[in-house]
């Protein structure tokens, strides 16, 4: 037997299953008429009369109730959880990876996976009622690396309030890849004190619907929508040493945090170590700004590291995987006596590896905070 069959067969089956699921969903949407349904939110706090047939996440958003969703409703982030007080059927296989036993007992569901076929009661945090859709104009677009763009949006007379570290849903219009407006989540990199602007660092993901639009079609002067703010990734009010780790566009929330840190005196109050990993020098950015902070503030330490420095370059910083560099610093250069908090932003693989290093160096699990890309 061809040994590759063991690899190809599951992929074919998965592809067929996904295609069949999509076909069933499309057929259900256009063939079945579920009429109007009522969504009862927080036991009568709000009641929405909506058309049935679409998923709960989209329907709530169309009614101005924005549930967090880092993946734009694809069922791949597990963020859009709501407590359902009605019978909407058993948990779907697509929900199970994101729910623990206790959540399943409480009938917590992913709103993007629940199709509205009848009246339903749900519970959501009250703060979600304050999340808004903002309309802005793209004021500037700047290439930071070969695959990361800095997008600066002017909100005009509108004001936004957010905590440094939070994210917003960046919306793009229909184009050849999509037939309807689509959102994806990106951390804000701007100053929270600048309430009339929002900035995002958006890395091109091959095949990514929103990132492709941003990198190939988005123009200065274009009108775009942003929904937010969302997220609980922010600096805790303690005196613990901050161990911050990021890679690529994971720089975004830290840029916002450091902006705010300059304004509120954070750099004088706490020791901060910022580890930023990249493959080569062409993947590094904001080096001058961060090195300036390092030289200006005694308690701020910037540690850029390259995992694959190119031969013949004059790179003077650390080399190796960011996990190796982090482990070395935690063992040899950062005091083992002081309490520490971990703050991480980047890909799931990098974050999981860095969290393992932190735990191995006696950092408490409950003091490690992260923003994991979907």
C-alpha positions in Angstrom: 0.0 0.0 0.0 1.2 3.5 -0.8 2.3 4.9 2.6 1.1 8.4 1.8 -2.5 7.0 1.7 -2.5 7.2 5.5 -2.0 11.0 5.2 -4.1 11.7 2.1 -7.2 9.7 3.1 -8.0 11.7 6.3 -7.5 14.9 4.4 -9.8 13.8 1.6 -12.5 12.7 4.2 -12.1 16.0 6.1 -12.5 18.0 2.9 -15.6 16.0 1.8 -17.1 16.5 5.3 -16.5 20.2 5.2 -17.9 20.5 1.8 -21.0 18.5 2.7 -21.5 20.6 5.8 -21.3 23.8 3.8 -23.8 22.4 1.2 -26.2 21.4 4.0 -25.9 24.9 5.5 -26.5 26.6 2.2 -29.5 24.4 1.4 -30.9 24.8 4.9 -30.6 28.6 4.6 -32.4 29.0 1.3 -34.9 26.0 1.4 -36.1 26.1 5.0 -38.0 29.2 6.2 -37.8 29.5 10.0 -39.8 32.7 10.1 -39.3 35.3 12.8 -37.8 34.2 16.2 -37.2 36.0 19.5 -33.8 36.1 21.2 -34.3 36.8 25.0 -31.1 38.2 26.4 -30.3 38.0 30.1 -33.8 37.0 31.1 -35.7 39.9 29.6 -33.0 42.6 29.7 -33.2 42.8 26.0 -35.5 41.0 23.5 -34.7 40.9 19.8 -37.2 40.0 17.1 -35.1 38.6 14.3 -35.4 36.5 11.2 -34.5 32.9 11.7 -32.1 30.8 9.7 -28.8 32.5 10.2 -26.3 31.7 13.0 -26.6 33.5 16.3 -23.3 35.4 16.2 -24.2 37.1 12.9 -27.8 37.8 13.9 -26.8 39.4 17.2 -24.2 41.5 15.4 -26.8 42.7 12.9 -28.9 43.8 16.0 -26.0 45.7 17.5 -24.9 43.0 20.1 -21.3 42.1 19.3 -20.0 38.8 20.8 -16.2 38.5 20.8 -15.0 36.4 17.8 -11.3 36.4 16.8 -11.9 34.2 13.8 -14.9 36.0 12.3 -17.3 33.2 13.0 -15.4 30.3 11.4 -15.6 28.2 14.6 -11.8 28.2 15.0 -11.2 30.5 18.0 -13.7 29.5 20.6 -14.3 33.1 21.7 -18.0 33.6 20.9 -19.4 31.7 23.9 -22.9 32.4 25.3 -25.0 30.6 27.9 -28.1 29.1 26.2 -31.2 28.7 28.4 -33.2 26.9 25.7 -33.0 23.6 23.9 -31.0 24.2 20.7 -29.9 20.6 20.3 -26.7 18.8 21.4 -23.3 20.3 21.3 -21.8 20.0 17.9 -18.4 18.4 17.2 -17.1 21.8 16.1 -17.8 23.2 19.6 -16.3 20.4 21.7 -12.6 21.4 21.4 -13.4 24.8 23.0 -15.6 23.7 25.9 -14.7 22.0 29.2 -16.9 19.6 31.1 -18.3 22.3 33.4 -19.1 24.6 30.5 -21.0 21.8 28.7 -23.0 21.1 31.8 -24.0 24.8 31.9 -24.9 24.7 28.2 -22.3 27.2 27.1 -22.3 27.2 23.3 -20.4 28.8 20.5 -22.8 31.4 19.1 -21.4 31.0 15.6 -22.4 27.4 15.5 -26.0 27.8 16.7 -28.5 28.3 13.9 -31.6 30.2 15.0 -34.6 28.0 14.3 -36.9 28.9 17.2 -37.2 31.3 20.1 -34.1 31.1 22.3 -32.9 32.6 25.6 -29.3 33.4 26.2 -27.1 35.0 28.8 -24.1 37.3 28.0 -21.9 39.7 30.0 -23.6 43.1 30.4 -20.4 44.9 29.1 -21.1 43.6 25.6 -24.0 46.0 25.4 -21.4 48.9 25.3 -19.4 47.5 22.4 -19.9 49.6 19.2 -19.3 49.6 15.5 -17.1 52.6 14.6 -16.8 54.0 11.1 -13.4 55.5 10.2 -11.2 56.6 7.3 -7.8 55.0 6.6 -5.4 57.9 7.2 -2.2 56.0 6.5 -0.8 52.6 5.5 2.9 51.9 6.1 4.9 48.8 5.3 6.8 47.7 8.5 8.1 44.5 7.0 7.6 42.5 3.8 4.4 41.0 5.3 3.2 43.4 8.1 1.4 46.7 7.4 0.6 49.4 10.0 -2.9 50.7 9.3 -3.9 54.0 11.0 -7.6 54.8 11.1 -9.1 58.2 11.8 -12.5 58.0 13.6 -13.4 61.6 13.0 -15.6 63.0 15.7 -16.2 59.6 17.3 -14.3 58.7 20.4 -13.3 55.2 21.4 -12.2 54.0 24.9 -10.1 50.8 25.3 -7.6 49.2 27.5 -4.1 48.9 26.1 -3.9 45.2 25.0 -7.5 44.9 23.7 -8.5 44.1 20.1 -11.1 45.2 17.6 -12.8 43.5 14.7 -11.5 45.0 11.5 -14.2 44.8 8.7 -13.6 44.6 5.0 -16.2 44.8 2.1 -17.0 42.1 -0.4 -14.5 41.4 -3.1 -13.5 38.4 -5.2 -12.8 36.2 -2.2 -16.0 36.9 -0.3 -19.6 37.9 -1.1 -20.4 39.7 2.2 -18.7 42.0 4.6 -16.3 40.0 6.8 -14.5 40.8 10.1 -11.3 39.5 11.7 -9.8 40.4 15.1 -6.6 42.5 15.4 -5.0 44.0 18.5 -5.0 47.8 18.7 -1.5 49.2 18.7 -2.4 52.9 19.2 -2.4 55.1 22.3 -5.5 54.6 24.4 -5.3 58.3 25.1 -5.8 59.1 21.4 -9.5 58.5 21.4 -10.1 59.6 17.7 -7.7 57.1 16.1 -7.1 53.4 16.0 -4.0 51.6 14.7 -3.5 48.0 13.7 -0.5 45.9 12.7 -1.8 43.4 10.2 0.3 40.5 8.9 -0.4 38.9 5.6 -1.7 35.4 6.1 -1.5 33.3 2.9 -5.1 32.9 1.8 -6.4 35.1 4.6 -9.6 36.8 3.6 -9.2 40.1 5.5 -5.4 40.2 5.4 -5.3 39.7 1.6 -7.7 42.6 1.3 -5.7 44.9 3.6 -2.4 44.1 1.8 -3.6 44.1 -1.8 -6.7 46.4 -1.9 -7.0 48.7 1.1 -6.2 52.3 0.2 -5.6 55.5 2.2 -8.8 57.5 2.3 -11.0 54.4 2.3 -13.9 54.1 4.7 -13.8 51.1 7.0 -15.7 49.7 10.0 -14.2 48.5 13.3 -16.2 46.8 16.1 -14.9 46.7 19.6 -13.2 46.9 22.0 -12.9 43.3 23.1 -10.5 41.2 25.1 -9.1 40.8 28.6 -5.4 41.0 27.7 -4.1 44.0 29.7 -1.5 44.9 32.3 -2.6 43.9 35.8 -2.1 46.5 38.6 0.7 44.8 40.6 4.4 45.4 41.2 5.5 42.1 39.7 8.2 42.0 37.1 6.6 41.9 33.6 8.0 39.2 31.3 6.6 40.1 27.8 7.1 38.0 24.7 5.9 38.6 21.2 6.6 37.7 17.6 5.5 39.3 14.3 2.3 41.3 14.5 2.1 40.2 18.2 4.0 43.5 18.7 0.7 45.4 18.4 -0.7 45.2 22.0 2.7 45.8 23.5 3.2 48.9 21.4 -0.1 50.2 22.9 0.9 49.0 26.4 4.3 50.8 26.1 2.7 54.0 24.8 0.5 54.0 27.8 3.4 53.1 30.1 5.2 56.2 29.1 2.2 58.3 29.9 1.3 56.7 33.2 4.7 56.1 34.7 4.7 52.3 34.3 8.4 52.2 33.4 9.4 53.9 36.6 7.2 51.6 38.7 8.0 48.1 37.4 10.7 46.0 35.8 9.7 45.2 32.3 11.5 42.7 30.0 10.3 42.6 26.4 11.4 39.6 24.3 10.6 39.9 20.6 11.4 37.1 18.2 11.8 37.0 14.5 13.4 34.8 11.8 15.7 37.3 10.1 16.4 41.1 10.3 13.9 41.8 7.5 11.2 40.5 10.0 12.2 43.0 12.7 10.6 46.4 13.1 10.3 49.3 15.5 13.9 48.5 16.6 15.0 52.1 17.0 11.9 53.1 19.0 12.3 50.2 21.4 16.0 50.6 21.8 15.4 54.3 22.7 13.0 53.2 25.4 15.6 50.7 26.6 18.2 53.4 26.9 15.8 56.0 28.5 14.3 53.8 31.2 16.5 51.9 33.6 13.7 49.3 34.4 12.8 48.6 30.7 14.8 45.9 28.9 14.3 45.1 25.2 15.6 41.8 24.0 15.2 41.2 20.2 16.2 37.8 19.0 16.7 36.2 15.5 16.2 32.5 15.1 17.8 32.4 11.6 20.2 35.3 11.2 21.4 35.6 7.6 25.2 35.1 7.0 27.2 38.2 6.5 24.9 40.5 8.5 26.1 42.6 11.5 23.3 41.5 13.9 24.4 42.2 17.4 21.4 41.0 19.3 20.5 37.6 20.7 20.2 34.6 18.4 18.2 31.4 18.7 14.6 30.5 19.2 12.8 33.0 21.4 12.0 30.2 23.8 15.7 29.5 24.2 16.5 33.2 24.7 13.7 33.5 27.2 14.8 30.5 29.2 18.4 31.7 29.3 17.4 35.1 30.7 15.0 33.7 33.2 17.7 31.4 34.5 20.7 33.7 34.4 19.8 37.4 34.1 16.4 38.0 35.7 16.1 37.8 39.5 14.6 34.6 40.6 13.5 36.2 43.9 11.0 38.7 42.6 7.3 37.8 41.7 6.8 37.7 37.9 3.9 38.0 35.5 3.9 36.8 31.9 2.4 38.6 29.0 2.5 36.9 25.6 1.0 37.6 22.2 1.5 35.6 19.0 0.9 32.3 17.3 -0.5 29.4 19.4 2.7 27.3 18.9 5.0 30.1 20.1 2.8 31.0 23.1 2.4 27.4 24.2 6.2 26.9 24.1 6.9 30.1 26.0 4.3 29.3 28.6 6.0 26.0 29.2 9.4 27.8 29.6 7.8 30.2 32.1 6.2 27.3 34.1 9.6 25.5 34.1 11.1 28.6 35.6 8.6 28.7 38.5 6.3 31.3 37.1 2.7 30.7 38.3 0.2 29.6 35.8 -2.4 32.0 37.0 0.0 34.9 36.5 0.6 34.3 32.8 -1.7 36.3 30.5 -1.9 35.9 26.7 -3.5 36.9 23.5 -3.4 33.8 21.2 -4.0 34.4 17.5 -6.8 32.3 16.1 
